[in-house]
Amino acid sequence: MKAQILKAFKHQQLVDMMYMANDGSISKRRVKILKVSGDSFQAYCFLRKEERTFKMDNVLSAFPVIKKERMIV
């Protein structure tokens, strides 16, 4: 997972991720990664609407958000 997080941070992409909290609950979150340090990273969480710190080990899956532009002809 660390490679996907670093790649998204480098390209400033939004990420959809499945995250497991310390209590074992799982949530789907969309985040914008702000800072990566060691085994954690800081990101703006659109679910909680605030900046949060996440542990790399607790990220179950991470996918970059791909925006498709639609053109009306």
All heavy atoms as a GROMACS GRO file, in nm:
protein
  598
    1MET      N    1   0.081  -0.120   0.000
    1MET     CA    2   0.000   0.000   0.000
    1MET      C    3   0.086   0.126   0.000
    1MET      O    4   0.044   0.227  -0.054
    1MET     CB    5  -0.088   0.004   0.125
    1MET     CG    6  -0.226  -0.054   0.115
    1MET     SD    7  -0.305  -0.051  -0.040
    1MET     CE    8  -0.313  -0.223  -0.070
    2LYS      N    9   0.202   0.118   0.061
    2LYS     CA   10   0.286   0.237   0.072
    2LYS      C   11   0.321   0.294  -0.065
    2LYS      O   12   0.320   0.416  -0.084
    2LYS     CB   13   0.413   0.204   0.151
    2LYS     CG   14   0.492   0.326   0.190
    2LYS     CD   15   0.601   0.292   0.288
    2LYS     CE   16   0.668   0.419   0.336
    2LYS     NZ   17   0.763   0.396   0.442
    3ALA      N   18   0.346   0.207  -0.163
    3ALA     CA   19   0.381   0.253  -0.297
    3ALA      C   20   0.266   0.332  -0.360
    3ALA      O   21   0.290   0.437  -0.422
    3ALA     CB   22   0.418   0.134  -0.385
    4GLN      N   23   0.142   0.285  -0.343
    4GLN     CA   24   0.028   0.356  -0.399
    4GLN      C   25   0.009   0.493  -0.332
    4GLN      O   26  -0.024   0.591  -0.398
    4GLN     CB   27  -0.102   0.274  -0.384
    4GLN     CG   28  -0.111   0.158  -0.477
    4GLN     CD   29  -0.070   0.028  -0.410
    4GLN    OE1   30   0.004   0.027  -0.313
    4GLN    NE2   31  -0.117  -0.082  -0.463
    5ILE      N   32   0.029   0.496  -0.201
    5ILE     CA   33   0.015   0.622  -0.126
    5ILE      C   34   0.120   0.722  -0.172
    5ILE      O   35   0.089   0.839  -0.198
    5ILE     CB   36   0.026   0.597   0.026
    5ILE    CG1   37  -0.084   0.503   0.075
    5ILE    CG2   38   0.026   0.729   0.104
    5ILE    CD1   39  -0.224   0.554   0.062
    6LEU      N   40   0.244   0.678  -0.185
    6LEU     CA   41   0.352   0.767  -0.228
    6LEU      C   42   0.330   0.817  -0.370
    6LEU      O   43   0.354   0.934  -0.400
    6LEU     CB   44   0.488   0.696  -0.216
    6LEU     CG   45   0.534   0.668  -0.074
    6LEU    CD1   46   0.659   0.580  -0.075
    6LEU    CD2   47   0.561   0.798   0.001
    7LYS      N   48   0.283   0.729  -0.458
    7LYS     CA   49   0.256   0.768  -0.596
    7LYS      C   50   0.145   0.872  -0.603
    7LYS      O   51   0.156   0.971  -0.675
    7LYS     CB   52   0.220   0.645  -0.679
    7LYS     CG   53   0.206   0.672  -0.826
    7LYS     CD   54   0.182   0.544  -0.902
    7LYS     CE   55   0.164   0.571  -1.049
    7LYS     NZ   56   0.135   0.449  -1.125
    8ALA      N   57   0.038   0.851  -0.528
    8ALA     CA   58  -0.073   0.946  -0.526
    8ALA      C   59  -0.027   1.081  -0.469
    8ALA      O   60  -0.068   1.186  -0.517
    8ALA     CB   61  -0.188   0.890  -0.444
    9PHE      N   62   0.059   1.076  -0.367
    9PHE     CA   63   0.111   1.200  -0.307
    9PHE      C   64   0.196   1.275  -0.410
    9PHE      O   65   0.183   1.396  -0.427
    9PHE     CB   66   0.194   1.166  -0.182
    9PHE     CG   67   0.263   1.284  -0.121
    9PHE    CD1   68   0.190   1.390  -0.069
    9PHE    CD2   69   0.401   1.289  -0.115
    9PHE    CE1   70   0.253   1.499  -0.012
    9PHE    CE2   71   0.464   1.399  -0.058
    9PHE     CZ   72   0.391   1.504  -0.007
   10LYS      N   73   0.282   1.202  -0.480
   10LYS     CA   74   0.370   1.263  -0.580
   10LYS      C   75   0.291   1.331  -0.691
   10LYS      O   76   0.324   1.441  -0.735
   10LYS     CB   77   0.462   1.156  -0.640
   10LYS     CG   78   0.557   1.207  -0.744
   10LYS     CD   79   0.642   1.095  -0.800
   10LYS     CE   80   0.728   1.145  -0.915
   10LYS     NZ   81   0.801   1.036  -0.979
   11HIS      N   82   0.182   1.268  -0.736
   11HIS     CA   83   0.102   1.322  -0.846
   11HIS      C   84  -0.017   1.406  -0.798
   11HIS      O   85  -0.099   1.448  -0.879
   11HIS     CB   86   0.051   1.207  -0.934
   11HIS     CG   87   0.162   1.133  -1.001
   11HIS    ND1   88   0.239   1.188  -1.101
   11HIS    CD2   89   0.211   1.008  -0.982
   11HIS    CE1   90   0.329   1.100  -1.142
   11HIS    NE2   91   0.314   0.990  -1.069
   12GLN      N   92  -0.027   1.427  -0.666
   12GLN     CA   93  -0.135   1.507  -0.606
   12GLN      C   94  -0.273   1.458  -0.649
   12GLN      O   95  -0.362   1.537  -0.682
   12GLN     CB   96  -0.117   1.655  -0.641
   12GLN     CG   97   0.000   1.721  -0.571
   12GLN     CD   98  -0.018   1.721  -0.420
   12GLN    OE1   99  -0.113   1.779  -0.370
   12GLN    NE2  100   0.071   1.657  -0.348
   13GLN      N  101  -0.293   1.325  -0.646
   13GLN     CA  102  -0.420   1.266  -0.682
   13GLN      C  103  -0.505   1.242  -0.557
   13GLN      O  104  -0.451   1.213  -0.450
   13GLN     CB  105  -0.399   1.131  -0.751
   13GLN     CG  106  -0.334   1.141  -0.887
   13GLN     CD  107  -0.311   1.003  -0.945
   13GLN    OE1  108  -0.252   0.918  -0.880
   13GLN    NE2  109  -0.358   0.984  -1.067
   14LEU      N  110  -0.635   1.250  -0.574
   14LEU     CA  111  -0.725   1.208  -0.467
   14LEU      C  112  -0.724   1.055  -0.464
   14LEU      O  113  -0.703   0.991  -0.567
   14LEU     CB  114  -0.867   1.257  -0.494
   14LEU     CG  115  -0.889   1.408  -0.495
   14LEU    CD1  116  -1.035   1.438  -0.523
   14LEU    CD2  117  -0.846   1.471  -0.366
   15VAL      N  118  -0.747   0.999  -0.347
   15VAL     CA  119  -0.742   0.854  -0.330
   15VAL      C  120  -0.870   0.806  -0.261
   15VAL      O  121  -0.913   0.865  -0.162
   15VAL     CB  122  -0.619   0.813  -0.244
   15VAL    CG1  123  -0.618   0.666  -0.216
   15VAL    CG2  124  -0.490   0.857  -0.311
   16ASP      N  125  -0.930   0.701  -0.316
   16ASP     CA  126  -1.037   0.629  -0.247
   16ASP      C  127  -0.972   0.512  -0.177
   16ASP      O  128  -0.899   0.436  -0.241
   16ASP     CB  129  -1.142   0.577  -0.346
   16ASP     CG  130  -1.240   0.686  -0.388
   16ASP    OD1  131  -1.254   0.786  -0.315
   16ASP    OD2  132  -1.302   0.670  -0.495
   17MET      N  133  -0.995   0.500  -0.048
   17MET     CA  134  -0.930   0.391   0.026
   17MET      C  135  -1.026   0.327   0.125
   17MET      O  136  -1.120   0.390   0.172
   17MET     CB  137  -0.804   0.440   0.097
   17MET     CG  138  -0.826   0.535   0.211
   17MET     SD  139  -0.668   0.576   0.289
   17MET     CE  140  -0.728   0.672   0.428
   18MET      N  141  -1.001   0.201   0.152
   18MET     CA  142  -1.067   0.130   0.260
   18MET      C  143  -0.970   0.134   0.377
   18MET      O  144  -0.853   0.095   0.362
   18MET     CB  145  -1.096  -0.014   0.220
   18MET     CG  146  -1.192  -0.027   0.102
   18MET     SD  147  -1.354   0.041   0.134
   18MET     CE  148  -1.420  -0.076   0.248
   19TYR      N  149  -1.017   0.181   0.492
   19TYR     CA  150  -0.929   0.202   0.606
   19TYR      C  151  -0.986   0.133   0.730
   19TYR      O  152  -1.106   0.142   0.756
   19TYR     CB  153  -0.914   0.351   0.634
   19TYR     CG  154  -0.810   0.383   0.738
   19TYR    CD1  155  -0.675   0.376   0.708
   19TYR    CD2  156  -0.846   0.418   0.867
   19TYR    CE1  157  -0.579   0.404   0.804
   19TYR    CE2  158  -0.753   0.446   0.963
   19TYR     CZ  159  -0.618   0.439   0.931
   19TYR     OH  160  -0.523   0.466   1.026
   20MET      N  161  -0.898   0.063   0.802
   20MET     CA  162  -0.939  -0.003   0.925
   20MET      C  163  -0.888   0.078   1.044
   20MET      O  164  -0.767   0.099   1.058
   20MET     CB  165  -0.882  -0.145   0.932
   20MET     CG  166  -0.929  -0.220   1.056
   20MET     SD  167  -0.882  -0.394   1.056
   20MET     CE  168  -0.704  -0.383   1.055
   21ALA      N  169  -0.980   0.124   1.127
   21ALA     CA  170  -0.944   0.200   1.246
   21ALA      C  171  -0.885   0.106   1.352
   21ALA      O  172  -0.891  -0.016   1.340
   21ALA     CB  173  -1.068   0.271   1.301
   22ASN      N  174  -0.829   0.166   1.456
   22ASN     CA  175  -0.768   0.086   1.563
   22ASN      C  176  -0.868  -0.006   1.632
   22ASN      O  177  -0.831  -0.112   1.683
   22ASN     CB  178  -0.702   0.178   1.666
   22ASN     CG  179  -0.575   0.241   1.611
   22ASN    OD1  180  -0.510   0.185   1.523
   22ASN    ND2  181  -0.542   0.358   1.660
   23ASP      N  182  -0.996   0.032   1.634
   23ASP     CA  183  -1.098  -0.052   1.698
   23ASP      C  184  -1.149  -0.163   1.606
   23ASP      O  185  -1.237  -0.240   1.644
   23ASP     CB  186  -1.214   0.033   1.749
   23ASP     CG  187  -1.295   0.099   1.638
   23ASP    OD1  188  -1.262   0.079   1.519
   23ASP    OD2  189  -1.390   0.171   1.671
   24GLY      N  190  -1.097  -0.170   1.482
   24GLY     CA  191  -1.136  -0.277   1.390
   24GLY      C  192  -1.246  -0.239   1.294
   24GLY      O  193  -1.278  -0.316   1.203
   25SER      N  194  -1.305  -0.121   1.310
   25SER     CA  195  -1.411  -0.079   1.217
   25SER      C  196  -1.348  -0.038   1.083
   25SER      O  197  -1.239   0.016   1.079
   25SER     CB  198  -1.493   0.035   1.276
   25SER     OG  199  -1.411   0.148   1.299
   26ILE      N  200  -1.421  -0.065   0.977
   26ILE     CA  201  -1.371  -0.038   0.842
   26ILE      C  202  -1.458   0.069   0.778
   26ILE      O  203  -1.580   0.066   0.788
   26ILE     CB  204  -1.371  -0.166   0.757
   26ILE    CG1  205  -1.275  -0.268   0.819
   26ILE    CG2  206  -1.334  -0.137   0.613
   26ILE    CD1  207  -1.278  -0.404   0.754
   27SER      N  208  -1.392   0.164   0.712
   27SER     CA  209  -1.465   0.271   0.644
   27SER      C  210  -1.402   0.298   0.508
   27SER      O  211  -1.284   0.272   0.486
   27SER     CB  212  -1.464   0.399   0.727
   27SER     OG  213  -1.332   0.443   0.749
   28LYS      N  214  -1.485   0.349   0.417
   28LYS     CA  215  -1.437   0.391   0.286
   28LYS      C  216  -1.420   0.542   0.292
   28LYS      O  217  -1.512   0.612   0.334
   28LYS     CB  218  -1.537   0.353   0.177
   28LYS     CG  219  -1.491   0.395   0.040
   28LYS     CD  220  -1.591   0.355  -0.066
   28LYS     CE  221  -1.542   0.400  -0.203
   28LYS     NZ  222  -1.641   0.375  -0.307
   29ARG      N  223  -1.303   0.588   0.252
   29ARG     CA  224  -1.274   0.731   0.262
   29ARG      C  225  -1.213   0.783   0.132
   29ARG      O  226  -1.140   0.711   0.065
   29ARG     CB  227  -1.176   0.759   0.376
   29ARG     CG  228  -1.230   0.722   0.511
   29ARG     CD  229  -1.120   0.722   0.613
   29ARG     NE  230  -1.169   0.681   0.742
   29ARG     CZ  231  -1.184   0.763   0.845
   29ARG    NH1  232  -1.155   0.889   0.833
   29ARG    NH2  233  -1.228   0.718   0.959
   30ARG      N  234  -1.241   0.907   0.102
   30ARG     CA  235  -1.173   0.977  -0.007
   30ARG      C  236  -1.083   1.079   0.060
   30ARG      O  237  -1.129   1.159   0.143
   30ARG     CB  238  -1.273   1.044  -0.099
   30ARG     CG  239  -1.205   1.118  -0.214
   30ARG     CD  240  -1.301   1.154  -0.323
   30ARG     NE  241  -1.336   1.033  -0.396
   30ARG     CZ  242  -1.417   1.028  -0.500
   30ARG    NH1  243  -1.472   1.140  -0.545
   30ARG    NH2  244  -1.445   0.914  -0.561
   31VAL      N  245  -0.954   1.076   0.026
   31VAL     CA  246  -0.858   1.164   0.090
   31VAL      C  247  -0.768   1.232  -0.012
   31VAL      O  248  -0.750   1.184  -0.123
   31VAL     CB  249  -0.769   1.086   0.192
   31VAL    CG1  250  -0.851   1.026   0.304
   31VAL    CG2  251  -0.685   0.980   0.124
   32LYS      N  252  -0.712   1.346   0.031
   32LYS     CA  253  -0.607   1.414  -0.044
   32LYS      C  254  -0.485   1.413   0.046
   32LYS      O  255  -0.487   1.470   0.155
   32LYS     CB  256  -0.648   1.557  -0.077
   32LYS     CG  257  -0.538   1.634  -0.150
   32LYS     CD  258  -0.585   1.771  -0.194
   32LYS     CE  259  -0.476   1.853  -0.255
   32LYS     NZ  260  -0.419   1.799  -0.375
   33ILE      N  261  -0.381   1.345   0.002
   33ILE     CA  262  -0.262   1.327   0.085
   33ILE      C  263  -0.181   1.456   0.089
   33ILE      O  264  -0.149   1.514  -0.014
   33ILE     CB  265  -0.177   1.210   0.032
   33ILE    CG1  266  -0.262   1.083   0.032
   33ILE    CG2  267  -0.051   1.193   0.116
   33ILE    CD1  268  -0.205   0.969  -0.046
   34LEU      N  269  -0.149   1.500   0.211
   34LEU     CA  270  -0.078   1.625   0.231
   34LEU      C  271   0.068   1.605   0.267
   34LEU      O  272   0.154   1.683   0.228
   34LEU     CB  273  -0.147   1.706   0.342
   34LEU     CG  274  -0.296   1.733   0.323
   34LEU    CD1  275  -0.355   1.795   0.447
   34LEU    CD2  276  -0.318   1.821   0.201
   35LYS      N  277   0.097   1.499   0.344
   35LYS     CA  278   0.233   1.478   0.394
   35LYS      C  279   0.252   1.330   0.426
   35LYS      O  280   0.163   1.267   0.483
   35LYS     CB  281   0.254   1.561   0.520
   35LYS     CG  282   0.390   1.551   0.582
   35LYS     CD  283   0.397   1.639   0.707
   35LYS     CE  284   0.524   1.616   0.783
   35LYS     NZ  285   0.524   1.690   0.910
   36VAL      N  286   0.366   1.275   0.388
   36VAL     CA  287   0.399   1.136   0.418
   36VAL      C  288   0.521   1.136   0.508
   36VAL      O  289   0.621   1.202   0.478
   36VAL     CB  290   0.427   1.055   0.289
   36VAL    CG1  291   0.467   0.913   0.323
   36VAL    CG2  292   0.306   1.057   0.197
   37SER      N  293   0.513   1.062   0.620
   37SER     CA  294   0.628   1.054   0.711
   37SER      C  295   0.633   0.917   0.776
   37SER      O  296   0.542   0.879   0.850
   37SER     CB  297   0.621   1.164   0.817
   37SER     OG  298   0.502   1.156   0.889
   38GLY      N  299   0.737   0.842   0.744
   38GLY     CA  300   0.756   0.710   0.803
   38GLY      C  301   0.643   0.615   0.771
   38GLY      O  302   0.612   0.590   0.655
   39ASP      N  303   0.579   0.560   0.875
   39ASP     CA  304   0.471   0.463   0.858
   39ASP      C  305   0.332   0.526   0.866
   39ASP      O  306   0.233   0.455   0.885
   39ASP     CB  307   0.483   0.353   0.964
   39ASP     CG  308   0.604   0.265   0.939
   39ASP    OD1  309   0.648   0.257   0.823
   39ASP    OD2  310   0.654   0.205   1.035
   40SER      N  311   0.324   0.658   0.852
   40SER     CA  312   0.194   0.725   0.855
   40SER      C  313   0.191   0.838   0.753
   40SER      O  314   0.294   0.874   0.696
   40SER     CB  315   0.167   0.779   0.996
   40SER     OG  316   0.260   0.880   1.028
   41PHE      N  317   0.072   0.891   0.731
   41PHE     CA  318   0.059   1.006   0.641
   41PHE      C  319  -0.056   1.094   0.688
   41PHE      O  320  -0.149   1.047   0.752
   41PHE     CB  321   0.041   0.962   0.496
   41PHE     CG  322  -0.082   0.880   0.468
   41PHE    CD1  323  -0.200   0.940   0.423
   41PHE    CD2  324  -0.081   0.742   0.486
   41PHE    CE1  325  -0.313   0.864   0.397
   41PHE    CE2  326  -0.193   0.665   0.460
   41PHE     CZ  327  -0.310   0.726   0.416
   42GLN      N  328  -0.045   1.221   0.656
   42GLN     CA  329  -0.151   1.316   0.688
   42GLN      C  330  -0.228   1.344   0.560
   42GLN      O  331  -0.169   1.357   0.452
   42GLN     CB  332  -0.094   1.446   0.743
   42GLN     CG  333  -0.037   1.432   0.882
   42GLN     CD  334   0.013   1.564   0.934
   42GLN    OE1  335   0.048   1.653   0.860
   42GLN    NE2  336   0.016   1.575   1.066
   43ALA      N  337  -0.358   1.352   0.573
   43ALA     CA  338  -0.442   1.376   0.456
   43ALA      C  339  -0.568   1.448   0.498
   43ALA      O  340  -0.612   1.438   0.612
   43ALA     CB  341  -0.478   1.243   0.389
   44TYR      N  342  -0.626   1.521   0.401
   44TYR     CA  343  -0.757   1.578   0.424
   44TYR      C  344  -0.860   1.470   0.393
   44TYR      O  345  -0.860   1.414   0.284
   44TYR     CB  346  -0.781   1.701   0.336
   44TYR     CG  347  -0.918   1.760   0.358
   44TYR    CD1  348  -0.941   1.842   0.467
   44TYR    CD2  349  -1.023   1.729   0.274
   44TYR    CE1  350  -1.069   1.894   0.491
   44TYR    CE2  351  -1.151   1.780   0.297
   44TYR     CZ  352  -1.172   1.862   0.406
   44TYR     OH  353  -1.297   1.912   0.430
   45CYS      N  354  -0.943   1.439   0.490
   45CYS     CA  355  -1.045   1.335   0.475
   45CYS      C  356  -1.178   1.401   0.441
   45CYS      O  357  -1.229   1.482   0.519
   45CYS     CB  358  -1.056   1.254   0.604
   45CYS     SG  359  -1.186   1.130   0.601
   46PHE      N  360  -1.233   1.368   0.324
   46PHE     CA  361  -1.360   1.426   0.281
   46PHE      C  362  -1.479   1.368   0.359
   46PHE      O  363  -1.584   1.431   0.367
   46PHE     CB  364  -1.379   1.408   0.130
   46PHE     CG  365  -1.283   1.490   0.050
   46PHE    CD1  366  -1.162   1.437   0.008
   46PHE    CD2  367  -1.313   1.622   0.018
   46PHE    CE1  368  -1.072   1.514  -0.066
   46PHE    CE2  369  -1.224   1.699  -0.055
   46PHE     CZ  370  -1.103   1.646  -0.097
   47LEU      N  371  -1.462   1.249   0.418
   47LEU     CA  372  -1.568   1.191   0.501
   47LEU      C  373  -1.584   1.269   0.631
   47LEU      O  374  -1.695   1.306   0.670
   47LEU     CB  375  -1.537   1.044   0.530
   47LEU     CG  376  -1.637   0.970   0.619
   47LEU    CD1  377  -1.771   0.954   0.549
   47LEU    CD2  378  -1.582   0.834   0.660
   48ARG      N  379  -1.474   1.294   0.698
   48ARG     CA  380  -1.476   1.365   0.827
   48ARG      C  381  -1.467   1.518   0.812
   48ARG      O  382  -1.483   1.591   0.909
   48ARG     CB  383  -1.362   1.316   0.916
   48ARG     CG  384  -1.364   1.168   0.942
   48ARG     CD  385  -1.473   1.130   1.039
   48ARG     NE  386  -1.463   0.989   1.072
   48ARG     CZ  387  -1.564   0.905   1.066
   48ARG    NH1  388  -1.682   0.946   1.032
   48ARG    NH2  389  -1.546   0.777   1.096
   49LYS      N  390  -1.431   1.562   0.690
   49LYS     CA  391  -1.416   1.705   0.659
   49LYS      C  392  -1.312   1.772   0.748
   49LYS      O  393  -1.333   1.884   0.797
   49LYS     CB  394  -1.550   1.776   0.667
   49LYS     CG  395  -1.649   1.730   0.564
   49LYS     CD  396  -1.777   1.807   0.573
   49LYS     CE  397  -1.875   1.773   0.464
   49LYS     NZ  398  -1.915   1.637   0.454
   50GLU      N  399  -1.198   1.702   0.766
   50GLU     CA  400  -1.087   1.759   0.841
   50GLU      C  401  -0.958   1.685   0.810
   50GLU      O  402  -0.961   1.578   0.751
   50GLU     CB  403  -1.114   1.756   0.992
   50GLU     CG  404  -1.126   1.618   1.051
   50GLU     CD  405  -1.159   1.621   1.200
   50GLU    OE1  406  -1.185   1.729   1.254
   50GLU    OE2  407  -1.157   1.515   1.261
   51GLU      N  408  -0.848   1.745   0.850
   51GLU     CA  409  -0.718   1.682   0.830
   51GLU      C  410  -0.699   1.571   0.933
   51GLU      O  411  -0.727   1.591   1.052
   51GLU     CB  412  -0.609   1.789   0.846
   51GLU     CG  413  -0.474   1.745   0.797
   51GLU     CD  414  -0.373   1.858   0.801
   51GLU    OE1  415  -0.403   1.966   0.745
   51GLU    OE2  416  -0.267   1.838   0.861
   52ARG      N  417  -0.656   1.454   0.887
   52ARG     CA  418  -0.641   1.338   0.975
   52ARG      C  419  -0.504   1.273   0.951
   52ARG      O  420  -0.444   1.292   0.846
   52ARG     CB  421  -0.748   1.234   0.946
   52ARG     CG  422  -0.890   1.285   0.937
   52ARG     CD  423  -0.952   1.302   1.068
   52ARG     NE  424  -0.982   1.171   1.125
   52ARG     CZ  425  -1.075   1.147   1.214
   52ARG    NH1  426  -1.149   1.245   1.256
   52ARG    NH2  427  -1.096   1.028   1.262
   53THR      N  428  -0.461   1.193   1.048
   53THR     CA  429  -0.339   1.114   1.034
   53THR      C  430  -0.378   0.968   1.021
   53THR      O  431  -0.459   0.918   1.100
   53THR     CB  432  -0.246   1.134   1.155
   53THR    OG1  433  -0.214   1.274   1.165
   53THR    CG2  434  -0.119   1.054   1.141
   54PHE      N  435  -0.323   0.900   0.921
   54PHE     CA  436  -0.354   0.761   0.893
   54PHE      C  437  -0.228   0.676   0.902
   54PHE      O  438  -0.120   0.722   0.865
   54PHE     CB  439  -0.414   0.745   0.753
   54PHE     CG  440  -0.542   0.821   0.732
   54PHE    CD1  441  -0.542   0.947   0.676
   54PHE    CD2  442  -0.664   0.765   0.769
   54PHE    CE1  443  -0.660   1.018   0.656
   54PHE    CE2  444  -0.782   0.835   0.749
   54PHE     CZ  445  -0.780   0.961   0.693
   55LYS      N  446  -0.242   0.552   0.949
   55LYS     CA  447  -0.131   0.457   0.954
   55LYS      C  448  -0.129   0.378   0.823
   55LYS      O  449  -0.233   0.330   0.778
   55LYS     CB  450  -0.147   0.360   1.070
   55LYS     CG  451  -0.138   0.424   1.206
   55LYS     CD  452  -0.156   0.320   1.313
   55LYS     CE  453  -0.157   0.383   1.450
   55LYS     NZ  454  -0.184   0.283   1.554
   56MET      N  455  -0.011   0.366   0.764
   56MET     CA  456   0.003   0.292   0.637
   56MET      C  457  -0.047   0.148   0.653
   56MET      O  458  -0.111   0.094   0.562
   56MET     CB  459   0.149   0.288   0.591
   56MET     CG  460   0.205   0.420   0.555
   56MET     SD  461   0.175   0.458   0.385
   56MET     CE  462   0.281   0.599   0.368
   57ASP      N  463  -0.017   0.086   0.767
   57ASP     CA  464  -0.052  -0.054   0.789
   57ASP      C  465  -0.204  -0.076   0.796
   57ASP      O  466  -0.251  -0.187   0.775
   57ASP     CB  467   0.012  -0.107   0.918
   57ASP     CG  468   0.163  -0.118   0.907
   57ASP    OD1  469   0.214  -0.123   0.792
   57ASP    OD2  470   0.229  -0.123   1.012
   58ASN      N  471  -0.280   0.029   0.824
   58ASN     CA  472  -0.425   0.016   0.837
   58ASN      C  473  -0.500   0.041   0.706
   58ASN      O  474  -0.622   0.029   0.702
   58ASN     CB  475  -0.477   0.110   0.945
   58ASN     CG  476  -0.438   0.065   1.084
   58ASN    OD1  477  -0.367  -0.032   1.101
   58ASN    ND2  478  -0.484   0.137   1.184
   59VAL      N  479  -0.428   0.078   0.601
   59VAL     CA  480  -0.491   0.098   0.471
   59VAL      C  481  -0.508  -0.040   0.406
   59VAL      O  482  -0.412  -0.110   0.381
   59VAL     CB  483  -0.406   0.189   0.380
   59VAL    CG1  484  -0.470   0.203   0.242
   59VAL    CG2  485  -0.388   0.326   0.444
   60LEU      N  486  -0.633  -0.079   0.382
   60LEU     CA  487  -0.662  -0.210   0.324
   60LEU      C  488  -0.654  -0.207   0.172
   60LEU      O  489  -0.611  -0.304   0.110
   60LEU     CB  490  -0.799  -0.258   0.370
   60LEU     CG  491  -0.820  -0.264   0.521
   60LEU    CD1  492  -0.963  -0.300   0.554
   60LEU    CD2  493  -0.724  -0.363   0.584
   61SER      N  494  -0.698  -0.098   0.111
   61SER     CA  495  -0.686  -0.080  -0.034
   61SER      C  496  -0.684   0.069  -0.064
   61SER      O  497  -0.739   0.149   0.012
   61SER     CB  498  -0.801  -0.148  -0.108
   61SER     OG  499  -0.922  -0.082  -0.080
   62ALA      N  500  -0.620   0.104  -0.175
   62ALA     CA  501  -0.612   0.244  -0.215
   62ALA      C  502  -0.611   0.253  -0.367
   62ALA      O  503  -0.534   0.181  -0.432
   62ALA     CB  504  -0.487   0.308  -0.157
   63PHE      N  505  -0.699   0.338  -0.420
   63PHE     CA  506  -0.709   0.356  -0.565
   63PHE      C  507  -0.716   0.505  -0.596
   63PHE      O  508  -0.792   0.577  -0.531
   63PHE     CB  509  -0.836   0.290  -0.620
   63PHE     CG  510  -0.838   0.141  -0.602
   63PHE    CD1  511  -0.906   0.085  -0.495
   63PHE    CD2  512  -0.771   0.059  -0.691
   63PHE    CE1  513  -0.907  -0.053  -0.476
   63PHE    CE2  514  -0.773  -0.079  -0.673
   63PHE     CZ  515  -0.840  -0.135  -0.567
   64PRO      N  516  -0.641   0.552  -0.695
   64PRO     CA  517  -0.652   0.693  -0.732
   64PRO      C  518  -0.789   0.721  -0.793
   64PRO      O  519  -0.847   0.636  -0.860
   64PRO     CB  520  -0.540   0.712  -0.835
   64PRO     CG  521  -0.510   0.577  -0.886
   64PRO     CD  522  -0.544   0.480  -0.775
   65VAL      N  523  -0.840   0.839  -0.766
   65VAL     CA  524  -0.968   0.881  -0.823
   65VAL      C  525  -0.940   0.931  -0.964
   65VAL      O  526  -0.859   1.021  -0.984
   65VAL     CB  527  -1.033   0.992  -0.738
   65VAL    CG1  528  -1.160   1.045  -0.804
   65VAL    CG2  529  -1.060   0.941  -0.598
   66ILE      N  530  -1.008   0.871  -1.060
   66ILE     CA  531  -0.989   0.909  -1.200
   66ILE      C  532  -1.112   0.987  -1.244
   66ILE      O  533  -1.224   0.936  -1.239
   66ILE     CB  534  -0.967   0.785  -1.289
   66ILE    CG1  535  -0.842   0.712  -1.243
   66ILE    CG2  536  -0.960   0.825  -1.435
   66ILE    CD1  537  -0.820   0.579  -1.309
   67LYS      N  538  -1.087   1.109  -1.284
   67LYS     CA  539  -1.197   1.195  -1.329
   67LYS      C  540  -1.209   1.181  -1.480
   67LYS      O  541  -1.114   1.200  -1.553
   67LYS     CB  542  -1.170   1.340  -1.295
   67LYS     CG  543  -1.160   1.367  -1.148
   67LYS     CD  544  -1.126   1.512  -1.122
   67LYS     CE  545  -1.099   1.534  -0.976
   67LYS     NZ  546  -1.049   1.669  -0.950
   68LYS      N  547  -1.327   1.148  -1.525
   68LYS     CA  548  -1.353   1.141  -1.668
   68LYS      C  549  -1.435   1.262  -1.707
   68LYS      O  550  -1.540   1.288  -1.651
   68LYS     CB  551  -1.432   1.013  -1.703
   68LYS     CG  552  -1.352   0.888  -1.686
   68LYS     CD  553  -1.430   0.769  -1.736
   68LYS     CE  554  -1.350   0.642  -1.718
   68LYS     NZ  555  -1.422   0.525  -1.765
   69GLU      N  556  -1.382   1.336  -1.801
   69GLU     CA  557  -1.455   1.452  -1.850
   69GLU      C  558  -1.547   1.408  -1.962
   69GLU      O  559  -1.507   1.333  -2.050
   69GLU     CB  560  -1.359   1.558  -1.899
   69GLU     CG  561  -1.277   1.617  -1.786
   69GLU     CD  562  -1.195   1.735  -1.832
   69GLU    OE1  563  -1.232   1.798  -1.933
   69GLU    OE2  564  -1.093   1.762  -1.767
   70ARG      N  565  -1.669   1.454  -1.956
   70ARG     CA  566  -1.766   1.417  -2.060
   70ARG      C  567  -1.792   1.539  -2.147
   70ARG      O  568  -1.811   1.650  -2.096
   70ARG     CB  569  -1.895   1.369  -1.997
   70ARG     CG  570  -1.870   1.244  -1.916
   70ARG     CD  571  -1.996   1.193  -1.859
   70ARG     NE  572  -1.964   1.074  -1.780
   70ARG     CZ  573  -2.052   1.000  -1.722
   70ARG    NH1  574  -2.180   1.028  -1.730
   70ARG    NH2  575  -2.016   0.894  -1.651
   71MET      N  576  -1.791   1.515  -2.274
   71MET     CA  577  -1.811   1.624  -2.366
   71MET      C  578  -1.946   1.608  -2.434
   71MET      O  579  -1.978   1.501  -2.484
   71MET     CB  580  -1.700   1.621  -2.470
   71MET     CG  581  -1.693   1.747  -2.552
   71MET     SD  582  -1.542   1.751  -2.650
   71MET     CE  583  -1.592   1.655  -2.790
   72ILE      N  584  -2.024   1.713  -2.432
   72ILE     CA  585  -2.154   1.710  -2.498
   72ILE      C  586  -2.137   1.771  -2.637
   72ILE      O  587  -2.087   1.882  -2.652
   72ILE     CB  588  -2.259   1.788  -2.417
   72ILE    CG1  589  -2.274   1.725  -2.279
   72ILE    CG2  590  -2.391   1.794  -2.492
   72ILE    CD1  591  -2.363   1.801  -2.186
   73VAL      N  592  -2.178   1.696  -2.735
   73VAL     CA  593  -2.163   1.743  -2.873
   73VAL      C  594  -2.299   1.778  -2.929
   73VAL      O  595  -2.396   1.712  -2.909
   73VAL     CB  596  -2.095   1.635  -2.960
   73VAL    CG1  597  -2.081   1.685  -3.102
   73VAL    CG2  598  -1.963   1.598  -2.901
   0.00000   0.00000   0.00000
